Amino acid sequence: MGEPTGVGGSLKGKVAFVAGASRGIGRTVALALAEAGASVAVAARSEREGRLPGTIHSVADRIVAAGGRALPVPCDVSDEASVDAAVAATVAEFGGIDILIANAGVLWLGPVESTPLKRWQLCLDVNLTGVFLVTRAVIPHVRARGGGSLVAVTTGGVGMTDRGANAYWVSKAAVERLYLGLAADLRKDNIAVNCLAPSRVVLTEGWQAGGGGREIPSEMVEPPEAMARAAVLLAGQDAAGLTGTVQRSESLA
């Protein structure tokens, strides 16, 4: 299903909900979770091929073809009803949820003074409110399983204040604060809560479409499999393990 993760069946019997799983990091993480034994809800808006390649059906089909269990679930993370329906469909199919990978996101790297309000709002709606909505929806199901793991995908750009400001980094910084606080709130429920950011740049389809034509030196490029291996490790945590942290992929992978 992808590059070997080296974890075998470490997630056997677990159910993972991966938001933003039709392409890029989310797709690679979904394949790695399935390889590690998890049943995977492949959640995203992309039901049909569009401007960017990849759909929830193509990812789910690949998992199933390799002998895994997957459910394609249409999900707009910025829409409360859509999120609730996707989570309900996952629970109906697999019986519960143990793992959340909150990966859905949009990219906008323009300077503040030239950022249209609609772009600013879109980053907040998808990258922040979307994480809030999927997280809120899955918490009761993870709690009912006796614990599990919530992982939000963020970015190393949060700390790059010397490189100015943009809507993407601001939205991801807010997610990190949300998850660090949630880790304390959910410790009693045996739920690990962590953020995961690439150590370098992952040249996803979204990055290439929205990166503003920036050239990235080869030494600054990270293979998506590093994020996948790190996500599998975090997915296997509960509150007795890693929780309340912001991790970089290559420090774990």
C-alpha positions as CSV (number, residue, x, y, z in Angstrom):
1,M,0.0,0.0,0.0
2,G,3.0,2.3,0.3
3,E,6.5,2.4,1.8
4,P,6.9,-0.1,4.6
5,T,6.3,1.5,8.0
6,G,8.1,-1.2,10.0
7,V,5.3,-1.6,12.5
8,G,3.5,-4.7,11.2
9,G,0.1,-5.2,12.8
10,S,0.6,-2.7,15.6
11,L,-2.8,-1.2,15.1
12,K,-4.7,-4.4,14.5
13,G,-8.3,-4.1,15.7
14,K,-8.2,-0.3,15.8
15,V,-10.4,2.1,13.7
16,A,-8.9,5.3,12.3
17,F,-10.8,8.3,10.9
18,V,-8.5,10.2,8.6
19,A,-9.7,13.7,7.5
20,G,-8.2,15.0,4.3
21,A,-7.3,11.5,3.1
22,S,-7.8,11.7,-0.6
23,R,-4.3,12.9,-1.5
24,G,-1.0,14.1,-0.1
25,I,0.0,13.5,3.5
26,G,-3.5,12.2,4.4
27,R,-3.5,9.6,1.7
28,T,0.0,8.4,2.7
29,V,-1.0,8.2,6.4
30,A,-4.3,6.4,5.6
31,L,-2.3,3.7,3.6
32,A,0.2,3.4,6.4
33,L,-2.5,3.0,9.1
34,A,-4.1,0.3,7.1
35,E,-0.8,-1.5,6.6
36,A,-0.4,-1.4,10.4
37,G,-3.7,-3.2,10.7
38,A,-6.2,-0.4,11.3
39,S,-9.6,-0.2,9.6
40,V,-9.6,3.2,8.0
41,A,-12.4,5.7,7.3
42,V,-11.0,7.7,4.3
43,A,-12.7,11.1,4.7
44,A,-12.5,14.1,2.4
45,R,-14.6,16.2,0.0
46,S,-13.0,14.6,-3.1
47,E,-15.5,12.0,-4.4
48,R,-14.6,12.7,-8.0
49,E,-11.4,13.6,-9.8
50,G,-11.0,17.4,-9.9
51,R,-8.3,20.0,-10.3
52,L,-6.1,18.0,-8.1
53,P,-5.7,14.2,-8.4
54,G,-7.0,11.7,-5.8
55,T,-10.4,10.7,-4.4
56,I,-11.6,9.0,-1.3
57,H,-12.7,6.0,-3.4
58,S,-9.3,5.5,-5.0
59,V,-7.6,5.5,-1.6
60,A,-10.1,3.2,-0.1
61,D,-9.9,0.9,-3.1
62,R,-6.2,0.6,-2.8
63,I,-6.4,-0.3,0.9
64,V,-9.1,-3.0,0.2
65,A,-7.1,-4.4,-2.8
66,A,-4.1,-4.9,-0.5
67,G,-6.3,-6.9,2.0
68,G,-7.2,-4.0,4.4
69,R,-10.5,-2.6,5.5
70,A,-11.5,0.9,4.4
71,L,-14.6,3.0,4.1
72,P,-14.8,6.1,1.8
73,V,-16.8,8.8,3.6
74,P,-17.6,12.1,2.0
75,C,-16.7,14.8,4.5
76,D,-16.4,18.6,4.4
77,V,-14.7,19.4,7.7
78,S,-15.9,22.9,7.7
79,D,-19.6,21.8,7.7
80,E,-20.9,20.5,11.1
81,A,-23.6,18.3,9.5
82,S,-21.2,16.7,7.0
83,V,-18.7,15.9,9.8
84,D,-21.3,14.4,12.0
85,A,-22.6,12.2,9.2
86,A,-19.1,11.0,8.3
87,V,-18.4,10.1,11.9
88,A,-21.7,8.3,12.2
89,A,-21.1,6.3,9.0
90,T,-17.7,5.3,10.3
91,V,-19.1,4.1,13.6
92,A,-22.0,2.2,11.9
93,E,-19.5,0.4,9.6
94,F,-16.7,-0.3,12.1
95,G,-18.3,-0.2,15.5
96,G,-16.3,2.7,16.9
97,I,-13.3,5.0,16.5
98,D,-9.9,4.7,18.2
99,I,-7.8,7.1,16.2
100,L,-8.3,10.5,14.6
101,I,-5.9,12.0,12.1
102,A,-7.0,15.6,11.5
103,N,-5.2,16.4,8.3
104,A,-7.6,18.3,6.1
105,G,-6.2,21.7,5.2
106,V,-6.0,24.5,2.7
107,L,-2.8,26.5,1.9
108,W,-2.4,30.3,1.7
109,L,1.0,31.7,2.1
110,G,0.5,35.3,0.9
111,P,1.4,38.3,3.0
112,V,-1.4,39.7,5.3
113,E,-1.8,43.0,3.4
114,S,-2.6,41.2,0.2
115,T,-4.7,38.4,1.6
116,P,-8.4,38.6,0.6
117,L,-10.8,38.1,3.5
118,K,-12.3,35.0,1.8
119,R,-8.9,33.4,1.8
120,W,-8.2,34.3,5.5
121,Q,-11.7,32.9,6.4
122,L,-11.2,29.8,4.4
123,C,-7.9,28.9,6.2
124,L,-9.7,29.4,9.5
125,D,-12.8,27.5,8.5
126,V,-10.9,24.4,7.2
127,N,-7.6,24.4,9.1
128,L,-9.0,25.4,12.5
129,T,-12.8,25.1,12.7
130,G,-12.5,21.8,10.7
131,V,-10.1,20.3,13.3
132,F,-12.4,21.5,16.1
133,L,-15.5,19.9,14.4
134,V,-13.9,16.5,13.6
135,T,-12.2,16.3,17.0
136,R,-15.4,17.2,18.9
137,A,-17.3,14.6,16.9
138,V,-15.0,11.7,17.6
139,I,-14.1,12.3,21.2
140,P,-17.2,10.5,22.6
141,H,-16.5,7.5,20.4
142,V,-12.8,7.3,21.4
143,R,-13.7,7.7,25.1
144,A,-16.2,4.8,24.7
145,R,-13.4,2.6,23.5
146,G,-11.4,3.2,26.8
147,G,-8.9,5.6,25.2
148,G,-7.1,6.2,22.0
149,S,-5.2,8.8,20.0
150,L,-6.0,12.2,18.4
151,V,-3.4,13.6,16.0
152,A,-3.6,17.0,14.3
153,V,-1.3,17.7,11.4
154,T,0.3,21.2,11.7
155,T,3.4,22.8,10.2
156,G,6.9,23.8,11.1
157,G,6.0,27.3,9.8
158,V,4.2,28.0,13.1
159,G,7.6,28.9,14.7
160,M,9.0,30.8,11.7
161,T,8.0,34.3,12.9
162,D,11.2,35.7,11.2
163,R,9.5,34.9,7.9
164,G,6.5,37.0,8.4
165,A,2.8,36.2,8.8
166,N,0.2,34.4,6.7
167,A,-3.2,32.8,7.3
168,Y,-1.9,29.3,7.0
169,W,0.6,29.5,9.8
170,V,-1.8,31.4,12.0
171,S,-4.5,28.8,11.6
172,K,-2.1,26.0,12.4
173,A,-0.7,27.8,15.4
174,A,-4.3,27.9,16.8
175,V,-4.7,24.2,16.2
176,E,-1.5,23.5,18.3
177,R,-3.0,25.5,21.2
178,L,-6.3,23.7,20.9
179,Y,-4.6,20.3,21.0
180,L,-2.2,21.1,23.8
181,G,-5.1,22.2,25.9
182,L,-7.2,19.1,24.9
183,A,-4.3,16.8,26.1
184,A,-4.8,18.0,29.6
185,D,-8.6,17.8,29.4
186,L,-8.6,14.2,28.0
187,R,-5.8,12.6,30.0
188,K,-8.4,11.2,32.5
189,D,-10.1,9.5,29.6
190,N,-6.8,7.8,28.5
191,I,-6.8,9.7,25.2
192,A,-3.4,10.9,23.8
193,V,-3.6,14.2,22.0
194,N,-0.6,15.3,19.9
195,C,0.3,17.5,16.9
196,L,2.5,16.3,14.1
197,A,4.4,18.6,11.7
198,P,6.8,17.8,8.9
199,S,10.4,18.3,9.7
200,R,10.9,19.7,6.2
201,V,8.6,20.4,3.2
202,V,6.4,17.7,1.9
203,L,5.7,18.5,-1.8
204,T,2.1,17.4,-1.8
205,E,-0.3,18.2,-4.6
206,G,-1.8,21.0,-2.5
207,W,1.6,22.5,-1.8
208,Q,2.5,22.5,-5.5
209,A,-0.8,24.1,-6.4
210,G,-0.8,26.7,-3.6
211,G,2.9,27.3,-2.8
212,G,3.1,30.4,-4.8
213,G,5.7,29.0,-7.2
214,R,8.4,28.8,-4.5
215,E,11.4,26.7,-5.3
216,I,12.3,24.3,-2.5
217,P,15.9,23.1,-2.4
218,S,16.1,19.3,-2.5
219,E,17.7,19.1,0.9
220,M,14.6,20.8,2.4
221,V,12.2,18.2,0.9
222,E,10.8,15.4,3.0
223,P,9.2,12.2,1.7
224,P,5.6,11.8,2.8
225,E,6.5,8.4,4.2
226,A,8.3,10.1,7.1
227,M,5.0,11.7,8.1
228,A,3.2,8.3,7.7
229,R,5.6,6.5,10.0
230,A,5.4,9.2,12.6
231,A,1.6,9.2,12.4
232,V,1.4,5.4,12.9
233,L,3.6,5.8,16.0
234,L,1.4,8.5,17.5
235,A,-1.8,6.6,16.5
236,G,-0.7,3.8,18.8
237,Q,-0.4,6.1,21.9
238,D,-2.8,6.6,24.7
239,A,-2.5,8.9,27.7
240,A,0.1,6.7,29.3
241,G,2.4,7.4,26.4
242,L,3.2,10.4,24.3
243,T,0.6,13.1,24.8
244,G,0.4,16.9,24.9
245,T,3.3,17.3,22.5
246,V,4.1,18.9,19.1
247,Q,6.2,16.4,17.2
248,R,8.3,16.7,14.1
249,S,8.1,13.8,11.7
250,E,11.7,13.0,11.3
251,S,12.3,13.0,15.1
252,L,9.8,10.0,15.3
253,A,10.1,8.2,12.0
